[in-house]
Amino acid sequence: MTELDVQALQRRLAEFAAARNWQPYHTPKNLAVALTVEAAELVEIFQWLTPEESARVMDDPRKAHRVADEVADVLAYLLQFCEVVGVDALRVLSEKIDRNELRFPPAERASEGPSVRDRHSAE
């Protein structure tokens, strides 16, 4: 596999879980909970950092490794969740970006700067 793709990663994750008989535990609820736990572990790395320190977190090899591991965990659980509930993650992301492009046209931002609402465009 020279280029990673979502479906190939989902297959690897499913095979990994199947080899360990974990499928009974991989319910939508359990995967959503696991996803939030892993996201919280990512947040924990940044918890007491200043904005400037957080911008430089990847400069510290130990912290960079922790960030990368937690990102991998979050993505793994998200991909497993999507597989179980039948959501095409890339398709729904593309559709969400399309809706946000209509909702937040660039001309508004250029003249006024971002509002609080604009900064939360993923809602």
ABEGO torsion letter per residue (X at the ends): XABBBAAAAAAAAAAAAAAAGAAAABBAAAAAAAAAAAAAAAAAAAAABBAAAAAAAAABAAAAAAAAAAAAAAAAAAAAAAAAAGBBAAAAAAAAAAAAAAABBAAAAAAAEBBAAAAAAAX
